[in-house]
Amino acid sequence: MGIPLIIDNGLYTNLAARMARDTEVAYFSSWGNAFPTSREVAPATGIPNVERVNDPIRFMVDGNASQVIVPDLYLDDYEAVARQLELPVFGSNGGNRLETDRAFLHDFLAEHGLPVPEAIEVEGISALADYLKDKKDKYVKVSVFRGDMETAHWTDWDAMQPWLNRLKVRLGPTGETIRFIVQDPIESVCEVGIDTYCIDGAFLSPILGWEMKDSGYLGTTLGNPNQRDLFRAATTFLPFLKEASYCNFFCLEMRPMENRIYITDATCRVPSPPGSVMMAAASNFTDVILKGANPDYGDATHFCEIVLKSDEVRKDWLRVDFPDSLKDRYGFHNHCIIDGKTWIAPHDSEMVEFGSACGWGASLDDAAGMAKEAAEAVEADGLRFDSDVLSKAKAEMEKFDGMF
């Protein structure tokens, strides 16, 4: 019969661990290069009910996979092989272009009558420097190559020239081929997101969420009429996603204003956050992935994540300890279990975020208290997290409510 096969880049071992609570799964993360290291084949090893696979195409061809699950970007070829083998696929397929190609997203918005942020596309870092020399208060983004740089707030030439020089050195000669998007700021009082799944051209149990960048998340189920304008804007994407055979998590970042809603980014993969709490809070999560079931959050209407970080994991292995009684409240990235201990393998991106502590419940206080208890129970070298992040997210929520 075969078992579900997860094909990943290492970031979503939390997906394998969550599904493994309900069924046996196989997990692959990319590792092949001219000089592979042992840590690159470590993710998901030792997790109960998870089979680590290093040759996913062979695994599919030999009939060992019942379904293929692709939670991340840049893995379209594996999806294509799975579809050729007539295996069911949970993945974003061609829909991920909404995230990886910012110019394409802007064109999509314009074609569908949605507001488009004022922006210009510039090719090459020299052209970028020339354009920015006399500019102030801009946001610089890239398409496709997320590892090259995070979105940068360009304040002015004097303050940002050192950053631009460092970027030029890091990119080397390829810097002249990179497509940069330079975007004007959007004067909205808050940023909010729609966090959901898109399966067969429909959104499942959407959550309205506020993310504190790289720190945490607070979300609520869609309920009051003020939120419906956001949801209607999101539904504009459904025909495109259905045509693209999209079947994955789907999130939109938005900046609402009194007379319009700007969609600034799409996330066509497991979001981080709130992917971990969406997995943990749904009692039937595995059926969501394998059968397209609507997630069952029980009586929970509020969802929280606190992002866990350590600078140590940039380069070195990180051991993480936590009470066994709270183990279902965590979502770890790039992790494995060795001799009963949870370890985070250093990632190629040198990211410091290694997971999240999750909470959910019928009230904000219940969800926040649950997440905070889990975060405070973790022990790891250099561990840090923002203990006040949920209060900050609540303040953003109140700004949104005050707009209407």
C-alpha positions as CSV (number, residue, x, y, z in Angstrom):
1,M,0.0,0.0,0.0
2,G,2.9,2.4,0.7
3,I,3.0,5.3,3.2
4,P,2.9,9.1,2.8
5,L,6.2,10.6,1.7
6,I,7.1,14.1,2.8
7,I,9.6,15.9,0.5
8,D,11.2,18.9,2.1
9,N,14.3,21.1,2.5
10,G,14.7,20.3,6.2
11,L,12.6,23.1,7.6
12,Y,9.4,21.1,8.3
13,T,10.4,18.1,10.4
14,N,7.6,19.4,12.6
15,L,5.2,18.3,9.9
16,A,6.6,14.8,9.9
17,A,6.5,14.6,13.7
18,R,2.9,15.8,13.8
19,M,1.7,13.3,11.2
20,A,3.6,10.5,12.8
21,R,1.4,10.8,15.9
22,D,-1.4,9.4,13.7
23,T,0.3,7.3,11.0
24,E,3.6,6.0,9.7
25,V,5.3,8.5,7.3
26,A,8.5,8.7,5.3
27,Y,10.6,11.9,5.2
28,F,13.2,13.2,2.8
29,S,15.1,16.5,3.0
30,S,17.4,17.7,0.2
31,W,21.1,16.8,0.9
32,G,22.8,16.0,-2.4
33,N,25.8,18.0,-3.4
34,A,29.5,17.4,-4.3
35,F,30.5,17.3,-0.6
36,P,27.5,16.1,1.5
37,T,27.8,16.1,5.2
38,S,26.2,13.7,7.7
39,R,24.1,16.5,9.3
40,E,22.3,17.0,6.0
41,V,20.7,13.5,6.2
42,A,19.9,13.9,9.9
43,P,16.6,15.7,9.9
44,A,13.7,13.5,11.0
45,T,15.9,10.6,12.0
46,G,14.9,8.9,15.2
47,I,11.4,10.5,15.3
48,P,9.0,7.7,16.2
49,N,6.9,6.4,13.3
50,V,9.0,8.4,10.7
51,E,11.2,6.6,8.1
52,R,14.1,8.7,6.9
53,V,14.4,8.4,3.1
54,N,17.4,9.6,1.1
55,D,16.3,8.6,-2.4
56,P,12.7,9.9,-2.8
57,I,12.3,9.2,-6.5
58,R,13.4,5.6,-6.1
59,F,11.0,5.4,-3.1
60,M,8.1,6.6,-5.4
61,V,9.1,4.5,-8.4
62,D,9.3,1.3,-6.3
63,G,5.7,1.8,-5.1
64,N,6.5,2.7,-1.5
65,A,4.7,6.0,-1.4
66,S,1.0,6.2,-1.1
67,Q,0.9,10.0,-1.4
68,V,3.5,12.8,-1.7
69,I,3.5,15.8,0.5
70,V,5.6,18.9,-0.4
71,P,5.4,21.6,2.3
72,D,8.1,23.9,1.0
73,L,9.1,25.8,-2.2
74,Y,11.6,24.9,-5.0
75,L,10.6,21.2,-5.1
76,D,8.3,21.3,-8.1
77,D,10.2,18.6,-10.0
78,Y,9.4,16.1,-7.2
79,E,5.7,17.0,-7.5
80,A,5.9,16.5,-11.3
81,V,7.3,13.0,-10.8
82,A,4.7,12.1,-8.3
83,R,1.9,13.3,-10.6
84,Q,3.4,11.4,-13.5
85,L,3.3,8.3,-11.3
86,E,-0.4,9.2,-10.5
87,L,0.3,9.6,-6.9
88,P,-1.9,12.1,-4.9
89,V,0.1,15.2,-4.1
90,F,-0.3,17.8,-1.3
91,G,1.8,20.7,-2.6
92,S,1.6,24.1,-4.2
93,N,2.5,23.0,-7.7
94,G,2.7,26.1,-10.0
95,G,0.8,28.2,-7.5
96,N,4.0,28.9,-5.6
97,R,4.9,31.5,-8.2
98,L,2.7,33.9,-6.2
99,E,5.4,33.8,-3.5
100,T,8.6,33.4,-5.4
101,D,8.0,36.0,-8.1
102,R,6.9,39.3,-6.6
103,A,6.4,40.9,-10.0
104,F,4.1,38.2,-10.9
105,L,2.1,38.8,-7.7
106,H,1.8,42.5,-8.5
107,D,0.6,41.7,-12.0
108,F,-1.9,39.3,-10.6
109,L,-3.3,41.9,-8.3
110,A,-3.6,44.5,-11.1
111,E,-5.3,42.0,-13.4
112,H,-7.9,41.2,-10.7
113,G,-8.7,44.8,-9.8
114,L,-6.9,44.7,-6.4
115,P,-4.7,47.6,-5.1
116,V,-1.1,47.2,-6.1
117,P,1.7,48.6,-3.9
118,E,3.7,51.3,-5.6
119,A,6.9,49.6,-6.7
120,I,9.6,49.4,-9.3
121,E,11.6,46.4,-10.5
122,V,15.4,46.9,-10.9
123,E,17.8,44.3,-12.3
124,G,21.3,44.2,-10.9
125,I,22.8,45.7,-7.7
126,S,24.5,48.5,-9.6
127,A,21.2,49.7,-11.0
128,L,19.7,49.3,-7.5
129,A,22.4,51.5,-6.0
130,D,21.8,54.2,-8.7
131,Y,18.1,54.1,-8.1
132,L,18.3,54.3,-4.3
133,K,21.0,57.0,-4.1
134,D,18.5,59.9,-3.6
135,K,15.6,57.8,-2.2
136,K,14.2,57.6,1.3
137,D,11.9,55.2,3.1
138,K,11.7,52.3,0.7
139,Y,11.4,48.6,1.1
140,V,13.8,46.4,-0.9
141,K,12.8,42.8,-1.7
142,V,14.0,40.0,-4.0
143,S,12.2,37.3,-6.0
144,V,13.1,33.6,-6.0
145,F,16.4,33.8,-4.0
146,R,15.0,34.1,-0.4
147,G,18.4,33.2,1.0
148,D,20.2,36.1,-0.5
149,M,18.5,38.7,1.7
150,E,15.5,39.5,3.8
151,T,13.3,42.4,3.0
152,A,15.2,45.5,3.9
153,H,13.9,48.9,5.0
154,W,15.9,51.5,3.1
155,T,15.9,54.7,5.1
156,D,18.4,56.9,3.2
157,W,21.8,56.6,1.5
158,D,24.0,57.6,4.5
159,A,22.5,55.0,6.8
160,M,22.1,52.2,4.3
161,Q,25.2,52.4,2.1
162,P,27.2,50.0,4.3
163,W,24.4,47.5,4.1
164,L,24.4,47.8,0.3
165,N,28.1,47.4,0.1
166,R,28.0,44.2,2.2
167,L,25.2,42.9,0.0
168,K,27.2,43.6,-3.1
169,V,30.2,41.6,-1.7
170,R,28.0,38.7,-0.6
171,L,26.3,38.4,-4.0
172,G,29.5,38.8,-6.0
173,P,29.1,38.8,-9.8
174,T,25.7,37.3,-9.6
175,G,24.4,40.5,-8.0
176,E,24.1,42.0,-11.4
177,T,21.5,39.4,-12.4
178,I,19.3,39.6,-9.4
179,R,15.8,41.2,-9.7
180,F,15.1,43.6,-6.9
181,I,11.7,45.0,-6.1
182,V,11.8,48.5,-4.5
183,Q,8.4,49.2,-2.9
184,D,6.9,52.3,-1.3
185,P,5.7,52.1,2.3
186,I,2.0,51.5,2.8
187,E,0.6,53.8,5.4
188,S,-1.7,51.3,7.2
189,V,-2.0,51.2,11.0
190,C,-1.4,47.4,11.1
191,E,-0.5,44.3,9.1
192,V,-2.8,41.3,9.3
193,G,-2.9,37.9,7.5
194,I,-5.3,35.2,6.3
195,D,-3.9,31.9,7.3
196,T,-5.6,28.8,5.9
197,Y,-5.3,25.8,3.6
198,C,-6.4,25.9,0.0
199,I,-7.6,22.5,-1.2
200,D,-9.6,21.8,-4.4
201,G,-10.1,25.6,-4.9
202,A,-11.5,26.2,-1.4
203,F,-10.2,27.7,1.8
204,L,-10.5,25.6,4.9
205,S,-11.2,27.1,8.3
206,P,-9.3,30.4,7.7
207,I,-7.7,32.2,10.6
208,L,-7.1,35.9,10.9
209,G,-3.6,36.4,12.2
210,W,-1.1,39.0,13.4
211,E,2.6,38.1,13.2
212,M,5.4,39.9,15.1
213,K,8.2,39.3,12.6
214,D,10.5,36.5,13.7
215,S,9.0,36.6,17.3
216,G,5.5,35.3,17.5
217,Y,1.9,35.1,16.3
218,L,-1.6,35.6,17.5
219,G,-4.6,34.4,15.5
220,T,-8.4,34.2,15.8
221,T,-11.0,32.4,13.7
222,L,-12.8,34.6,11.2
223,G,-16.0,35.8,12.9
224,N,-17.0,39.4,12.8
225,P,-18.2,41.3,9.6
226,N,-15.2,43.6,9.6
227,Q,-13.0,40.6,8.7
228,R,-15.1,39.6,5.7
229,D,-13.6,42.3,3.4
230,L,-10.2,40.7,4.0
231,F,-11.6,37.3,3.2
232,R,-13.3,38.5,0.1
233,A,-10.0,39.9,-1.2
234,A,-8.4,36.5,-0.5
235,T,-11.0,34.6,-2.5
236,T,-9.8,36.4,-5.6
237,F,-7.0,33.9,-5.7
238,L,-9.2,30.8,-5.6
239,P,-9.7,30.3,-9.4
240,F,-6.0,30.6,-10.1
241,L,-5.1,28.2,-7.3
242,K,-7.7,25.7,-8.4
243,E,-6.3,25.8,-12.0
244,A,-2.8,25.4,-10.6
245,S,-3.9,22.2,-8.8
246,Y,-2.8,23.9,-5.6
247,C,-3.2,21.8,-2.4
248,N,-1.2,23.3,0.5
249,F,-1.2,25.8,3.3
250,F,-1.9,29.3,2.0
251,C,-1.4,32.6,3.7
252,L,-1.7,36.2,2.6
253,E,-0.2,39.3,4.3
254,M,-2.4,42.3,4.1
255,R,-2.4,46.0,5.1
256,P,-6.0,47.1,5.4
257,M,-7.0,50.8,5.0
258,E,-10.4,52.4,5.3
259,N,-11.1,52.3,1.6
260,R,-8.8,49.5,0.3
261,I,-6.8,46.4,1.3
262,Y,-3.3,45.9,0.1
263,I,-2.0,42.4,-0.3
264,T,1.7,42.6,0.2
265,D,2.9,38.9,0.2
266,A,1.7,35.4,-0.4
267,T,3.0,32.3,1.5
268,C,2.6,29.2,-0.6
269,R,4.1,26.7,1.9
270,V,3.8,25.9,5.6
271,P,4.0,29.3,7.3
272,S,6.4,29.9,10.1
273,P,4.5,31.0,12.1
274,P,1.6,29.9,12.4
275,G,2.2,26.5,10.8
276,S,3.1,24.8,14.0
277,V,0.0,25.8,15.9
278,M,-2.2,25.0,12.9
279,M,-0.8,21.5,13.0
280,A,-0.9,21.1,16.8
281,A,-4.4,22.5,17.4
282,A,-6.2,20.4,14.8
283,S,-7.1,17.1,16.2
284,N,-7.6,15.7,12.7
285,F,-4.5,17.3,11.1
286,T,-3.3,14.2,9.3
287,D,-6.8,13.9,7.7
288,V,-6.4,17.5,6.5
289,I,-3.2,16.6,4.7
290,L,-4.2,13.1,3.4
291,K,-8.0,13.5,2.8
292,G,-8.6,17.2,2.5
293,A,-10.7,17.3,5.6
294,N,-11.7,20.5,7.2
295,P,-9.4,21.1,10.3
296,D,-11.1,20.4,13.6
297,Y,-9.9,22.9,16.2
298,G,-12.6,21.8,18.7
299,D,-13.6,24.8,20.8
300,A,-10.3,26.7,20.1
301,T,-10.9,30.1,18.5
302,H,-7.5,31.7,19.4
303,F,-4.0,30.5,18.3
304,C,-0.6,31.6,19.5
305,E,3.1,30.8,18.7
306,I,6.2,32.1,20.4
307,V,9.3,31.7,18.2
308,L,12.3,30.0,19.9
309,K,15.8,31.2,18.9
310,S,19.4,30.5,19.6
311,D,22.5,32.0,17.9
312,E,24.3,28.7,18.6
313,V,22.3,26.8,16.0
314,R,23.7,29.0,13.2
315,K,26.8,26.8,13.1
316,D,26.5,24.1,15.7
317,W,24.1,21.3,16.8
318,L,21.7,22.4,19.5
319,R,20.1,20.1,22.1
320,V,16.7,21.0,23.2
321,D,15.1,19.7,26.4
322,F,11.5,20.1,27.4
323,P,8.9,18.3,29.6
324,D,7.5,15.2,28.0
325,S,4.0,16.3,29.2
326,L,4.3,19.4,26.9
327,K,5.8,17.7,23.8
328,D,2.7,18.2,21.7
329,R,3.0,22.0,22.1
330,Y,6.2,22.3,20.1
331,G,7.1,22.5,16.5
332,F,10.8,22.2,15.7
333,H,12.6,22.7,12.5
334,N,15.4,20.6,11.1
335,H,15.3,18.3,14.1
336,C,16.0,14.7,14.9
337,I,16.1,12.4,17.9
338,I,19.3,10.7,19.0
339,D,19.4,8.5,22.1
340,G,16.1,9.9,23.2
341,K,17.3,13.5,23.0
342,T,16.0,16.2,20.6
343,W,18.6,17.9,18.5
344,I,18.4,20.7,16.0
345,A,20.8,20.4,13.0
346,P,22.4,23.7,11.8
347,H,20.7,24.8,8.6
348,D,22.4,26.1,5.5
349,S,20.7,29.5,5.9
350,E,22.3,29.9,9.4
351,M,18.8,30.7,10.7
352,V,18.6,31.2,14.4
353,E,14.9,30.3,14.7
354,F,14.7,26.6,15.6
355,G,11.0,26.2,16.5
356,S,8.0,27.5,18.2
357,A,6.0,27.0,21.4
358,C,2.3,26.8,20.7
359,G,-1.0,27.5,22.5
360,W,-4.6,27.4,21.5
361,G,-7.9,27.7,23.3
362,A,-11.4,29.3,23.6
363,S,-9.9,32.6,24.8
364,L,-6.8,34.7,24.1
365,D,-5.7,34.3,27.7
366,D,-5.9,30.5,27.5
367,A,-4.0,30.3,24.2
368,A,-1.3,32.8,25.3
369,G,-0.9,31.2,28.7
370,M,-0.5,27.8,27.0
371,A,2.2,29.0,24.6
372,K,4.1,30.9,27.3
373,E,4.1,27.9,29.6
374,A,5.6,25.8,26.8
375,A,8.2,28.5,25.9
376,E,9.3,28.9,29.5
377,A,9.7,25.1,29.9
378,V,12.3,24.8,27.1
379,E,16.0,24.5,27.9
380,A,18.7,25.0,25.2
381,D,22.1,26.7,25.0
382,G,21.6,30.4,24.2
383,L,17.8,30.1,24.1
384,R,15.9,33.4,23.7
385,F,12.4,34.4,23.0
386,D,10.3,37.5,23.4
387,S,8.2,36.9,26.5
388,D,6.0,39.9,25.7
389,V,5.4,39.1,22.0
390,L,1.8,38.1,22.5
391,S,0.9,41.4,24.2
392,K,2.5,43.2,21.2
393,A,0.4,41.1,18.8
394,K,-2.7,41.8,20.9
395,A,-2.0,45.6,20.5
396,E,-1.9,45.1,16.7
397,M,-5.2,43.2,16.8
398,E,-6.7,46.2,18.7
399,K,-5.4,48.6,16.0
400,F,-7.2,46.5,13.4
401,D,-10.5,46.5,15.4
402,G,-10.2,50.2,15.8
403,M,-10.2,50.8,12.1
404,F,-13.8,49.9,11.6
